[in-house]
Amino acid sequence: MTKEDKMLLWLLLAAALLLIVSAALADPTPPTVNVPLAWNASVPPPTNAPVTNYTIYYWPQGGATNRVLVGTNLTCTVSNLLRGQTWFFVATATDTNSLESGYSNEVNTNAPTPPPPPTVLKVVIGP
């Protein structure tokens, strides 16, 4: 093997190592997911005060309840939910008298996990 062949082999090995390290450091799928939600407006009877705020309550199966105040918007995106869990959601409406409605219907989604990585990656050097 000539000096040039050895140098080329070392360069190829270094390049392969760099690719492997770069791939190992990259996180192609974030550990969290964002869930968009939408609902119909709450229409109070004419004698009631108008709705001034909607609240989204959400929780993972078996976990603590969180909430997001969304104003009078009829959509929102709940962010940073951990993958691999089932998340539950309900909405309420609050009027100008600070009276909060009962819960809407409950919906849920499973924040899927990515597939496992491939195994036995190797560098193949040959003709």
Order of alpha helices (4+ residues) and beta strands (2+ residues): alpha-beta-beta-beta-beta-beta-beta
